[in-house]
Amino acid sequence: MKNFVQPGHSIDVPAPAGGAVSGMPVIIGSLIGISSVTAAATVPISIQRTGVYTLPKTSALAIAIGDKLYWDATNSVVNKTASGNTLIGTAVSVAANPSPTVDVLLGPTTV
């Protein structure tokens, strides 16, 4: 196929304003991924677009498998609050209240 560019599981982008931290979400418009490296803004980085990642969550929040999860950029955690946050994926593990992390399957959800 002449127009194929790449599989898209991992893509290279410039780090956004504020930079990127290895293992944490990177959001550039509607493009979402997990940074492979820590880098300053504009430095080329690779972000992972697929897979399951353990991410920090709002500690005082119970999460069930299948819950939609949103990235709260202000507090650098996932939660279940859509307003003011960015949908990043779906919970694939149970996370009790309190607990520090949850496993998140990246990508759109139809729930």
Buried (B, 14 or more C-beta within 10 A) or exposed (E): EEEEEEEEEBBEBEBBEEBBBEBBBBBBEEEBBBBBBBBEEEEEBBBBBEBEBEBBBBEEBEBEEEBBBBBBEEEEBBBBEEEEBBBBBBBBBEBEEEBEBBBBBBBEBEE
